[in-house]
Amino acid sequence: MVKLMDNGMRMDENMTLSSWRSFNDPSHGNFTFQMDQEEDKQFIIWKRSMRYWKSGISGKFIGSDEMPYAISYFLSNFTETVTVHNASVPPLFTSLYTNTRFTMSSSGQAQYFRLDGERFWAQIWAEPRDECSVYNACGNFGSCNSKNEEMCKCLPGFRPNFLEKWVKGDFSGGCSRESRICGKDGVVVGDMFLNLSVVEVGSPDSQFDAHNEKECRAECLNNCQCQAYSYEEVDILQSNTKCWIWLEDLNNLKEGYLGSRNVFIRVAVPDIESTSRDCVTCGTNIIPYPLSTAPGCGDSNYLSFNCNMSTGQVIFKGSNSSYNITSINPDTRRFLIKIKDVVVNCTTVNQISRLSELKLSSPFHLTGKCNADTVTGGTEVEIRWDPPLEPTCSLSADCKDWPNSSCSKSGEGKKQCFCNHDFKWNGFNLNCTQERGRGRYGEAKTPVVLIIVVTFTSAAILVVLSSTASYVFLQRRKVNKELGSIPRGVHLCDSERHIKELIESGRFKQDDSQGIDVPSFELETILYATSNFSNANKLGQGGFGPVYKGMFPGDQEIAVKRLSRCSGQGLEEFKNEVVLIAKLQHRNLVRLLGYCVAGEEKLLLYEYMPHKSLDFFIFDRKLCQRLDWKMRCNIILGIARGLLYLHQDSRLRIIHRDLKTSNILLDEEMNPKISDFGLARIFGGSETSANTNRVVGTYGYMSPEYALEGLFSFKSDVFSFGVVVIETISGKRNTGFHEPEKSLSLLGHAWDLWKAERGIELLDQALQESCETEGFLKCLNVGLLCVQEDPNDRPTMSNVVFMLGSSEAATLPTPKQPAFVLRRCPSSSKASSSTKPETCSENELTITLEDGR
């Protein structure tokens, strides 16, 4: 909800308009609207103590967020003459502002409304109008474009300061230069300028009159502190020109074309040009070799691109039409184009037929990936390009960017930079790679003595191997003969015993493949598929190591988890996942495709999930709108069915022990897949619970008996499932504070609302239009039943699946108080009989733990 001011109130420098805390909570919120104390007649929004938005300034370099003068009149109560675009406009009649209001929403948006003829409050103006309108949304040297799937990207020649946060969508850390400008000792060496069209940028540090752009450019180049410049002829008749200079890091960069200015940003040449054949950078887009925007750069076979230098827009030329490019990734050899039609799913036959109208031909191919943008319209379609052949050349100097090559004619008479003897062209790395096992001089000069030694050694090894093989063959034949008399049921028992022994042992090697139902892969194959684990292929960071995207021949996408060498728990996780997941087959469990053990490298290969994980959507203010109520219900039910399979229906009865929203992956149709079985435990047929001295897992999802006493059972997974359900329907994290004065967790907050029969208030605001009250309360009821403090009170997963599928919400049991109503943290000591709460600190927040009984 909002706080508002009517047209009878006056906005002065001492007045503030604060937001509500939430739609239903009128207490003081996070956002405050007021007059700027530093700029006359300007307004600012604060998010707590941080600047969140500021109105533009008329007459300054760029003022795209300039507040309409009609609203300025409204806020000043029509008592002053407001200057707009250097012209004084007299006050308007107050009657024009009858039935108007100005509000500050709980989400941080200032809004101006007028009551129309149908007695409906029509929104006339609002700021910030999109994510890029938030002040410095992408951090320093980060460019913002809300029309792209990824709204932020670092300028060419810059990299994210905090890559892990950047990948997860936190762009506040901004970007920094790949290398310093001016070179060593302040000597200018090979600096150049990027031409960027922007509609918003932080204020320049200085300005002066320049005779021409060359003078403005020289002024920047001669100052090692200069980061960028802009030049404009203000009045051609009077030769009035302006040069603006930025000495500090550029902030608040926003791309656009309407009302834009050209800003020339200084970068070091090596940071944006890997070869002299690279085409000129277009706006914020580096054009990597072999892509070509004009004759003379790139590879002529890839001359399918144009650059609009005035807007910085790269354009792909198709057979029938041209398409704007939103991003280019040289590491994966892929780029995204924007088409007008909305294509929801690129994998279905009818949608693929629509995309085939692009009529791509070699070296360009559709990857089958697309992103529909229902807000701005259209769809982003991904295209890949083939690795290029050897570069063309005219002179030997043309091959200087490709060492170990020389310019010579091919069989067709065409000159190319062919690799020298013992080297082979690598189109993926764009270089000449030395062929393995071959030296520069070949075999002609091999000493005779060395040949004799190798011959006798090989013969001796052959005799030993033949004897060993004969012995192993006879022993195996004897064992197989003995095993033939053992019943089939005993074989099955031995197989499961082998799995448990392998997991509980301290070993795991390449030859430990008995009982494992997935293939092992060579390390070289995985390195090739992931581009040597490049950062561009990195999908995220798990508790036991990073995860990368890979591409096998035939465009089969995979996800590769790389075990961290410094992770003490990583080896156990690796053994668990390889041995357990290979035995599990269910549509709601992630599928393991293979593994690799090579020296210290231990890798797991999974099916690729294009929509990442559940937490990526439900905790994001924008992405959560893509999951309506029906989709969330299907996700919850799918998770429940997957857990039921693990607990009851699979050949190996398994407790997951680390179920959470980040471990629920979503496929292209938003079907949930339970992943990350590193902490899972096998239970025998008669076992229902176990005890451990080492409690591992994620706090906020761990059951109280496990977190405090080390006891875990199938009901531990039920508790975690209940947390996931409540987070999914509320869009809130269990670990966040929800009533600071009571120190309530999400479970405690949900319990209070449930007792007061106000459970519907927990509903995620993004679901207000698609959700049915009865269905929501049923899910909340099931979630609260699962998180009850006593494990015996919690339902089994078979009961949960039945309740979720039932249409009778009134028949569900009434839940008891959940565990961890107050925010707690794990005790460092064993549970005692004391009831005195223990206070501890985590991430600079003081939280409370009641010792277990």
Buried (B, 14 or more C-beta within 10 A) or exposed (E): BBBBBEBEBEBEEEEEBBBBBBBEEBEEBBBBBBBBEEEEBBBBBBBEEEBBBBBBBBEEBBBBBBBEBBBBBBBBBBEEEBBBEEEEBEEBEEEEBEEBBBBBBBBBBBBBBBEEEEEEBEEBBBBBEBBBBBBBBBBBBBBBBBBBEBBBBBBBBBBBBBEEEBBBBEBBBBBBBBEEBBBEEEEEEEBBBBBBBBBBBBBBEEBEEBEEBEBBBEBBBEBBEBBBBBBBEEEEEEEEBBBBBBBEBBBBBBBBEEEBBBBBBBBBEEBBBBBEBBBBBBBBBBBBBBBBBEEEBBBEBBBBBBBBBEBBBBBBEBEEEEBBBBBBBBEBBBBBBBBEEEBEEBEEEEBBEBBEEBEBEEBBBBBBBBBBBEEEEBBBBBBBBBEBBBBBBEEEEBBEBBEBBBBEEEEEEEBBBBBEEBBEBEEEEBBBEBEEEEEEEEEEEEEEEEEEEEEEEEEEEEEEEEEEEEEEEEEEEEEEEEEEEEEEEEEEEEEBEBBBEBBEEEEBEEEBBEBBEBEBBEEEBBBBBBBEBEEEBBBBBBBBBBBBBBBBEEEEBBBBBBBBEEBEBBBBBBBBBBBBBBBBEBEBBBBBBBBBBBEEBBBBBBBBBBBBBBBBBBBBEBBBBBBBBEBBBBBBBBBBBBBBBBBEEBEBBBBBBBBBBBBBBBBBEBBBBBBBBBBBBBBEEEEEBEEEEEBBBBBBBBBBBBBBBBBBBBBBBBBBBBBBBBBBBBBBBBBBBBEEEBBBBBBBBBBBBBEEEEBEBBBBBBBEEEBEEEBBBBBBBBBBBBBBBEBEBBBBBBBBBEBBEEEEBEEBBEBBBBBBBBBBBEBEEEBEEEEEEBEBEEEEEEBEBBBBE
